[in-house]
Amino acid sequence: MAGGIFARRARLLVRIMRLGKPAPRFDDVPQRVRQEAVVAIGQRKLLQRLGPGVMHALIFWGFIVLFPTIIMAMIGAVDRDATLPWLGHQGWFAFLVDLFALLVLLSVCAAFFIRKVQRPARFEGSHMGEADFILAMIAGIVTTLLLWHATRIALGLNEWPASWSPVANALSNLFGGGNGTKLLERVFVWAHVLLILSFLAYLPYSKHLHIITAVVNVFFGRTRARGRLEPLVFDDPDVPEDEIRLGSGTLTDMTWKQMVDTATCTECGRCQDVCPAYATGKELSPKLLIMGLRDHLLEVGPKLLSGAEGADPQPLVPNAVTDDVVWDCVTCGACVHECPVSIEHIDHIVDLRRHLVMAEARFPAEAEPMLRDVERSSNPWGKAQQERGDWTHGLGVKVLEPGDPAPEVLYWVGCAASFDERARQTAVSTAKLLQAAGVDFAILGPRESCTGDPARRMGNEYVFQAFAEQNVETLNESGVTKIVASCPHCFNTLANEYPDFGGRYEVMHHTELLAELVRDGRIEPKPGDAQITYHDSCYLARHNDVMADPRQLVEAVGTPVEMERSGKRTFCCGAGGAHMWMEERGGAINEERVRQADETGAETLAVACPFCTVMLDDGVRTSGSKLRVADVATLLAESIVGDPP
C-alpha cells in the first residue's frame, strides 16, 4: 500500500515535469558523476556552514548506512529468526548501525535546537510544522531500530556479537528475557517498519521529496561556467515562429530542469540568508521564489494533465511570483553558491524577465533609457561611439584598425571605463601599467560595442545576441586570440557566453594579467603600509573564481584587511542584473556593503570592477564614510609612479 501511494504520486510528478521544455543537460557525464559524488554524496555545499552542515550530513549519511536495516527489519517482522545473509551477522556492520543511529538521533536533537531555540531568520517563510513532523519521524525510525536491536540482544536473538552494538547492548539492560520482552520485540520491529512505510508514502507529498530529487537535480546541474546563461534559440527551423520559447511566461514554458529545481527545494533558507536584496528589505527571497513556483506547478500541473475545462496555463507573474520579486534580483549568484541541492535561481529569474521584456514589453520604466541607448548608441550611457577612445588622449594607446596585425593582447575597455568619469581611471591606470611592462596591446576604440550583458540580464535576449554576433565578427576579423578586460561583466560575457556564438578566445581579467606581470618582475610596485580592504566583484569571484590575483596586487601595495563577506561569499555592490540603471526599492545595497567595509577599519576600499567603483563610491558619499574607493590597477600604478596617475 505504501509503495502504491508513493508510485502514484511519483508518476504524477514525473508527468508534470515532462510538460517542461527541453534542457541540454545530458553532456559532460564524467563531470556530472563528480558533482554527484562531491555535492550529493559528499554534502560539500551543506558543509559550507559547518554546524548545520554536519548535522544534516550525518542524517543523510546515516540513512545510507542504515538502509540495509530496512530490509532486515522487514524480514524480521515476518520471521523473527531470519535476517539478511552474511551482512546481518557482521559485527562491524552492527557497530556502524549503532554509531549512525546514535549520530542521527543526536543530529535530530541538534536540528530541533537550531529551529526552536536559535530560530535563525533564514527559516522565515518555511513550512516549519512539516519539518518538525519529519524530524520526529526520523527520530522515531532510529529509536525503534535501537530498541528493536536491544530487545533482540536481551532475548539472545542477535545474529551478531552483542559487544559490537554498544548502544543497543546498553539499552538491552532495560529488558528481561521473558514474554514481555518478546512482545516488545514484536512491537518495536513493527513500529519501525510501519514508520518507514509511512515515511515512504508521505515523502512525495512533502518538502522532503528532495531526498529523491536532490540526487537528480545535482546530477543535471550546470557543468559549464557559473556565470553563463543558456541562450534562447530564435532560428530553429524545426520550431514554428509562434512556438519559439521567450523565457518563462507560463508553467509549460519552464524547462524540465527548472521544474525539478522547484521540487528539490529543502526550504533551508541558505539562499535567503545571503541574498543582498533580501538583506536590504526588498521583496525578493530566492527561497520563496522557488517555493512560489513549486506551489504553482503542483496546483496547475495536475489540471493541465487532466485537460479539465479552464485548465489553461496561467501567467507565472504575478500568479506564482510578483513583478517586484523578478526585478529585485542583482544576479549576484550568492543563492546559487549556497544552495546545497544545485537549484539555479538566476536562470529562473532571467527567464521570467525574458518573457516579460520580449513577449509583454513589461519592465521597470527606469530601465527603458538603458535598453534604448544600448540599441541606438551601442552603449548604456548613450554616448557617441567616437568618444570611446577619448580616455586615451595623451597616452599613446594604439587603436586597432581593420587590416592591422593583431596585437599580443587586445584590451577590452568596456562601456563603463570608456564613458564614466570615475571608471575611466581604471582604464588609464591599466594602460599605463601595460605600457610600463612592455606589453604589446591595442584597443578597438569605436569598433568596440557593448557586450550586451546589461540587456541580457535585463531579459532582452534579442539585443544581447545581436551584439554578441556583431562583436564576435569584429574580433574574429581582427585575428584577436587573447583579450584582457577590466570589467568582470565583460570578462564573463567574452569568456563564457561568446563561445556559444563562435567567439572562442583566451580571456583574462586585468587583475590576472597585472598580477602575472608583477610575479614576472615586469612591474615592480613599492610596498606601502596603508590598510586596504578588497571588495570581490560577484562576477569575478563567485561566477569566475578570480580571487587570488587581485589580493596579490593589494598585498603588493599595502596591508590587506579582509571583510567578513569576501571571496565566493562576497556581498554585491548592487549593480548586477542591470540594477546599475534601475531605481532601488528598500535599503541601498551599496551602502550596506560600504558599512561592511567600514567595519574593517581600512582606509581604502579596493575594487576590480568599474560598476563596483561607481556604486561603492556613491555608497561612500551617501553614507558619509571616509573610505577612498579605488581600482587595484590605480593603486598599483600609484605605487610605481609615486603619485596618482
Steps between C-alpha positions, in 0.01 A plus 500: 500500500777744591684417178183553300433840658860601433493374139172676421628836620841448337333424166300823521811703576692344212213576261499864615877527448458367148285805422823703518705613202824317410820591684848402372619316809613162369859592409824483701403183688837461685460848652142422595613183676760706691229748602288215625786363708612834645175698536233232547689223678781710649262783607770757417269798462314423821831492685562864405312567826682262729254454787171453311695335218645225719159446658327453164787298353490254789127446449556446127801271539321321784214398277744374236668281763169394654325417173572123522336496843169585331515170316618324816205641696250394235647149503501501881138618517394195300746251652659587834779249446606618150721785374705597195756236411860587597448873570256436784768298680785753469615671817657792315168577330318478830747752641438739206125464551533580869731792437297664226166439669636691798648774279172540312311527829744762632479688169120507521531649849745758362255582221221557752734721706588711195136534397338550841769674704732681260219566247718645219329749271568285194207275599251786464239388249592130519250229595631449853217274618559255219874503566440428869273208410762351269774540762276324751448215254876468446553494876231234530660284229847492659362469855286199413798348317720528809227367728428210265869407502508539879208257551659250260821510704298458823329196350823359360367528142781719372686340207798733558727527807323724753829670592506659153178689583595706808186721494248220439691277742475762773128548429446123521553526878159668514332179391480151642472179305135415560178521304476875555825554315388263225191714455704820503734356237197455271368847586832672423568319171148564372509861620831541318366349177174696512682828562722432198202414278312808624804711417510345152134578436528854639829588330378601150234726655748687721788738467725205577440386145847649460639177650428348158511798263823649641718227350328558165529877520868491596581258217334728244643821649706728282849377412606803297602837642274626778475845344360370171132523409345246265423677170153499350472364147312733265580339165424131544342386168321217680313736734212713366545872558204519736648220716846649551577508870535854636590416857246386758153647462296204620565164661545327164769753399726382781765239422477159665817586695333810641202289602728253678662801670169597656433147625847483655490803730569399861373835637825528695519874432873508431431688177278749678762552769765620251279691256598871493152597383334321792761635742410856405125463543387418148221261410725242335581185693662236276347232722147639478545548124566128451227404748252722314587337168472155661158574647382629161637189326324264741174694473486555124693193378235239588229717342694523175551123497130437560396720211222641714301797375675828574830327565703741286848588629495811717769771485778432747517874570307598708329165580813323629729798573450875494662749263710651779650159582609460138662843476663509846769245402856621438606160352790488745475121532527488879185286513632252244835473678334421834228264378586145615289337228616697191189711437575762234308804620655744250380293204144519637521877553651575158249278320214679676654832395547380142131430462393825664736706282479325163143366504320761709728808478456526877793621708594784738466837326842619618668218306353613168764770431779246554349250258433776248853637528656155458302444182554848355846596625659158568555593866276553806626857549355618170831659399631513143723209404765745381550599864602148606868574468498850651654369824820412308589862412868556572566134585605373160271196515475320166154470345464184292376586153362253241792325330747568782692199634350366822683611817623259767212618718178681414390723786119488517431826679125462549228766502543611861875567477447668162225742601471533881741755647571301819540169321730649234783517752517119493557500123764773524687318779481164322631647175793668679589177678490296180719757330745497792521120475559511126183311410396516134135603529236696314136599535215488249390856570175585317477142369449370855131474591313404813532126558124491551529387863268767649231427241530124553476518880207737455329233289546632146663197340437634149722803559769295673529251217517777240797659681662164567496413130624847402787502750605144420515591131718803579735304725532208261569728204771673707673169570484557875584197716572652843281759673538678832194669650469736796128442547403164655170513312680538167753238613222252582314563175808478277637189673185303577219616271661602170617141429131420439520744207833395352727722709767289669785700650742492789340755732668644810388752754738794533589398857611157374729651237637766735571242772683289242709800397586570866601138558718509187673817621377709206319726747666580833263667747622676812341353814301735721352478848147625427224264612299384198186287496419333170144461371446188288283562197228234472570441131871467569519294820178302524425452132860459377725403795738800463595579859874447556644737238322818617611425854860455390486851355348642818768330708768641270398861568359499854377303799194290410205479741222254412131570534286229658311455173779434252614259230219286363280617786539865410217753529385669179558871434146519363574558130449150357196381310480843327433668837766756412218667305202419721355670805548311823207418724567450869845546651803575283722198433804717429467680835477166681820385331677825592391444861659155490820650361505771768490232770848384396655834593673521161581830333447383143233285340664326205287376211558325170183594312387835355141438609621435855708817480196712418256328736730489802621855443135607501452295817793675667361842412143433615603321820759757606783244509862618478609205287679559173373275219763409239564226249795274576656610168495860619658406834767302318574786258528744790750278677723496192493861385481648851196718438148449367508411128 
